Amino acid sequence: MRVLFVCLGNICRSPLAEAAFRHETTLAGLEVDVDSAGTGGWHVGNPPDARAQAMALAKGIDISDLRARQVSTADFDAFSHIFAMDHQNMRDLRAIAPSGGRAELQLLLDLVPGREGEAVADPYYGGEEGFAQTWEDVSAAARVLARRLA
């Protein structure tokens, strides 16, 4: 299984989702390939937002080595599951998905009972409290996904 988390710029939500899922798979003793990407290319090569790094580090996870990248059509064959953080990311992914790609596309919070159809809010233009909420959202989904795989 290979899992890709996708947000807009790959510096806030998707690297936090990647970190949360890596953490949960480690706790569960699972071996899963995990990555994150953005639908836009503005931040390609940049590390995660400093606030995202601080949030992950507060949870004992260092994401400073991650670098933003843009999702590509090859990802639809390279990954078994692609999770979008919001509806716009889902529309963008569907627009570039090649026919016959093997990846299953899904909103991340569809994994969390009672949160189906909801988006992980983009914390970029807000304060630290937004990153705390993002962490809670992506962690909840990561726990569910890891439990399903275990």
C-alpha positions in Angstrom: 0.0 0.0 0.0 1.2 3.5 -0.9 -0.6 6.5 0.4 -0.4 10.1 -0.8 -1.9 13.1 1.0 -2.7 16.2 -1.1 -3.5 19.8 -0.2 -3.0 23.0 -2.1 0.6 23.9 -1.6 2.0 21.0 0.3 3.3 23.1 3.2 0.6 22.8 5.8 -2.2 20.2 5.7 -0.7 17.4 3.6 2.7 17.3 5.4 0.9 17.2 8.7 -1.3 14.4 7.4 1.8 12.6 6.2 3.4 13.0 9.6 0.3 11.9 11.5 -0.1 8.8 9.4 3.6 7.9 9.6 3.4 8.2 13.4 0.2 5.9 13.5 1.7 3.3 11.2 4.9 3.2 13.3 2.8 2.7 16.5 0.8 -0.1 14.7 4.0 -1.7 13.3 2.8 -1.3 9.7 5.0 -0.8 6.7 3.4 1.7 4.4 4.9 4.1 1.9 3.6 7.6 2.6 4.1 10.9 0.8 2.4 14.2 0.4 2.0 16.7 -2.5 0.2 19.8 -3.5 -2.1 20.6 -6.4 -0.2 23.9 -6.9 3.4 24.4 -7.5 4.1 27.6 -5.6 6.1 26.1 -2.8 7.9 23.3 -4.6 11.2 22.5 -2.9 10.3 24.4 0.3 10.0 22.9 3.7 6.7 22.8 5.5 5.4 26.1 7.0 7.1 26.9 10.3 3.8 26.7 12.1 3.2 23.2 10.7 6.7 22.2 11.8 6.1 23.6 15.3 2.8 21.7 15.6 4.4 18.4 14.5 7.4 18.9 16.7 5.1 19.6 19.7 3.8 16.0 19.0 7.3 14.6 18.9 7.5 14.5 15.1 10.2 16.3 13.1 9.0 17.2 9.6 11.7 19.7 8.8 13.2 17.4 6.2 10.1 17.2 4.1 10.0 19.3 0.9 6.9 20.4 -1.1 6.3 18.9 -4.4 3.4 19.1 -6.9 1.2 16.1 -7.6 1.8 14.5 -11.0 -0.2 12.2 -13.2 2.4 9.4 -12.4 1.1 9.6 -8.8 -2.2 8.0 -9.8 -0.4 4.8 -10.7 2.4 5.0 -8.1 0.0 5.3 -5.1 -2.9 3.0 -4.1 -4.7 5.7 -2.2 -4.7 9.5 -2.6 -6.5 11.6 0.0 -7.5 15.1 -0.7 -7.7 17.6 2.1 -10.7 19.5 0.7 -13.2 19.6 -2.2 -11.2 21.9 -4.4 -8.2 19.6 -4.1 -10.5 16.7 -5.0 -11.7 18.5 -8.1 -8.2 19.4 -9.1 -7.1 15.8 -8.7 -10.0 14.5 -10.7 -9.1 17.0 -13.5 -5.6 15.7 -13.8 -6.2 12.0 -13.1 -5.3 9.9 -16.1 -7.9 7.3 -17.2 -7.0 3.9 -15.8 -5.0 5.2 -12.9 -5.1 2.7 -10.0 -5.2 5.2 -7.1 -8.4 5.4 -5.1 -9.3 9.1 -4.5 -11.1 10.1 -1.3 -11.5 13.1 0.9 -9.4 12.5 4.0 -12.2 13.2 6.5 -14.4 10.7 4.8 -12.5 8.2 6.9 -13.7 9.7 10.2 -17.2 8.6 11.2 -19.5 11.7 11.4 -17.0 13.9 9.4 -17.8 12.5 5.9 -17.8 15.2 3.2 -16.0 17.7 5.4 -12.8 19.4 4.5 -9.7 19.8 6.6 -9.6 23.6 7.0 -6.6 25.4 5.5 -4.7 27.0 8.5 -2.3 29.0 6.3 -3.9 32.4 6.7 -4.8 32.0 10.3 -3.0 31.6 13.6 -1.5 28.7 15.5 -5.0 27.5 16.6 -5.7 26.7 13.0 -2.7 24.4 12.9 -3.9 22.7 16.1 -7.3 22.0 14.6 -5.6 20.7 11.4 -3.5 18.4 13.5 -6.6 17.1 15.3 -8.3 16.5 12.0 -5.5 14.7 10.2 -4.6 12.7 13.3 -8.2 11.4 13.6 -8.1 10.3 10.0 -4.6 8.8 10.4 -5.7 6.7 13.4 -8.7 5.3 11.5 -6.7 4.5 8.4 -4.0 2.8 10.4 -6.6 0.7 12.3 -8.1 -0.4 9.0 -4.8 -1.5 7.7 -3.8 -3.3 10.8 
